């Protein structure tokens, strides 16, 4: 099977899954399921690309598969529990209201764009696995260390925000405790940090540039396109001036000491 065929099959599978889930959200009016699907599909496609490309480099191949699957299934499970137990994310409710009668057409396009993004974000896994060095070395160990820190940071920030939101006393209040005191989006920061692991583990791959490209693309997506902008807009709509004050004192992305306003 050619590499082009492997990628085409991966995209086709993702597109069909997203089509079915678009139909589900049409009935349930909960588009948050797209985030769940993306989290599960991205590592699964990464594994498909690695195995079907018949990459043989010993322990590193299985190391990357393990890291990718753990990341995706941890994130996907967390998002699934949130989507199934809460009303639709405010970002998607606003999208429906803004698009009006064209909402389902926009949703269809959005779901299919997400299908394409699963391939794009799976590329760093595949590229790192093409490192031909059969031995796990210092850079691999450093990559694993970065990955552990990133996953731990994601779990902690997700749980801190979840506990804050579940407390009815905090309704309408900005979460600025724990990791959220140092970054307005620590979950996104640690999500991005996780991809550094594959840059380190993939050093020596003939497609190593893809791990760097992926890291940059993911940063741009999170901070400029899909993550931070929509989340911040929704936070301002729901919390108003309180969130604007939070923006003035707290770093948007990288964890930094909060500013003291005079």
N, C-alpha and C positions, 0 to 999 in steps of 0.2 A: 504494500500500500504506500502510495506516495505521501510526502509530507502535506501537500496541498489537500489531498483527500482526507487525511487525518483531521486537519483544521476544519474542513468543510463539514464533516460529520459532526464534529464538536459544536460548531455554530448551529447546524440544523437541529440537533438535539436540544440545545439551549433555547432556540427560537420556538420550538414546539412546546416545551415546558412553560415558557413565558406566555404563549398564546393560551394555553389551558388555564393558567393562573389569572390572566386578564379576564377570562370568562368567569372565574370564581369571584373576582373582585366586582364584576358587573352585578352579580347577585348579592354579594355581602356588603358592597360599598365600603370595603376596607382594602385600600391599595398597599397597606404596609406589608402585605405578603410578598411583594416584589423584593423587599430588602432581605427577607428570610430566604427566598429562592436564590438571590445573588450570592448570599453567604455560603449556601450549600453547593451551588453549582460551580463556583469559581475553583475551589480545590479539587472537586471531582473532575473537572475538565483538565486541570493541571496534571492530575494522575493519569488521565486518559492519554494526554499528549506524551507524557514520559514513557508509559508502558508501550504504546503503539509505535513510538519512534524507536523502540527496542534499544534504549540507552542502557549500556552495560558498564557501570562504573562502581560496582560493589556497594559498599555501605552508604555512600553519599546519596545514591538514588533513593534508597529506602528511608534515609534520614529526611530528605526533602519531602517525600510522600507523607511521612509521619507528621512532620511539622505543619504541612499544608492542611492535612485533614483535621488535625487537632484544632488549628486556628479557625477553620471554616465551620466545623461542627460546634465548637464552643460559641462562636458568634451567632450562628444560625439558631441554635437552641435558645440562647438568651433572647434573641429578637422574636422568635416564635412565641415564647411564653408571654412576651410583652404584647405582641399583636393580638394574641388570642384572649387576653385578659383586660385589654384597654380599648377605648374607642379609637377610631382611626386617627393616626397622627395628624396634627394640625396642619402640617405642610401639604398633605394630600387633600384634606378638606378644603383648604384655601384654593388649591389647584382646581378642584371641582367647581367651586363657586366662581372663580375667575374665568374659567373656560365656558361656563354655562352649558348650552345645548351641545357644544362640541367636546364636552369633557371626556366622553368615552373614546372618541377618536384620538384625542391627545394622550389618554391613558394607554391606548393600544400602541401608539408610537413610542411612548415612554417605556413600556414593558419590553418592546423589541430592541430599543436602544440598550436597555439593561442586558439583554441576551448577548448583544455584541460585546458589551463591556466585560462579560464573564470570560470571554476569550482573551481580551486585552490584558486583564488583570491576572490571568493564568500564565501568561508568557514568562514572567520572572521565575516561576517554579520550573518550567521546562528548560529555560535558558541556564539556570543554575545547575540543573541535573546533568547538563551536557559537559560539565567539568570532567575532563578525562582522567584526572588524577585519582587513582583507585583508593588512596589512603586518606583517612580523616586526619587533618593536621591542625596547626595552631589557628589558622583563619576559620576553619570549620568550628572549632571550639569557641572562638570569639563570637561567631555568628549565632551559635546555640545560646550563648550567654545573653546576647542582645535580644534574641527571640524570647527567652524566659522573662527578662525584665519587661519587655513590651507586653506580653500576654498578661503578666501580673498587673501591670499598670492598667490595662484594659479592664480586667476583671474588677479591680478595686474601684476604678472610676465609675464603671457601670453600676456596681452595687451601691456605691455612695449616692449616686443620682436616684437610683430606684428607691432606696430607703427614704430619701428626702421627699420624693414625690408621693410615696405611699402614706406619709404622715399628713392628715388633713389640716393640721395647724399651718403647714407650709404652702397651702393653696395660694397661688398668685405671688409667691415670694421667690426670689432668685436663689438658686443653690450656689453658695460661695464658701462652702466648707470642704475640708479634706483637700483632695487634688484640685477641686474646682475653685479653690482660693488662689491657685497659682496659674491656672489656665482656664479660659472660658470653654474649652473643648479638649480636656485631657484624654477623653476616649478616642477622639480623632488623632491626637498627637501620638498616642501609643499604638494606634492602628498603623500609622505611617511608619513609626519606628520599627515595627515588626518586619517591614519589607527590607530594612537594612541587613537583616540576617541573610537574605538570599543574595545580596551583593557580595557579602563576605564569603559565603559558602560556595558561590559560583565562580570565584576568582580562578581564572585559567580556562573557563569555558570559551569555545569559539563564538558563542553568542553572549559573552559577558556584558557587552554594551546594552543588551536588552534589560538586564537587571537594573542598570543605572537609568536607562530610559524609563523603565517602569516606575522606579522610585520617584523620578521627577514628575511623570504624568500623574501618579497617585497624589503627590503633594499638590499639584495644580487642581486636580479634581476635588480634593477634600477642601482646600482653602479658597478656591475661586469659582467652582462650578456646582457640585452636587451637595457638599457637606455643610461647611460653615455658613455660606451665604443664606441658604434656605432656612437653616436652623436659627440663625440670628434674626432673620425677618420675622419668623414665627414667634420668637421670644419677645421681640418688641411689640408685636400685635397682642400677645397675651399678658405681658408684664410691664409694658410701657416705659415710663421714666425710671423705674427700678432697674430695668435691664440696661438702659442707657447709662446709668451711673456705674453699673457693673462693667460696662465696656470701657469706661474711663479709667478704671483702677486695675483691671485684670488683663493680662496678656491674652491675645486672641488664640494663639496656638501653642507656642513653646512655653513650658512651665517656667515662670519667672516670679520673683517676689512682687507682691501687689504694690501699686503706686499709692502714695499718701497724698491726697488732694489737700491743697492749702485753703 
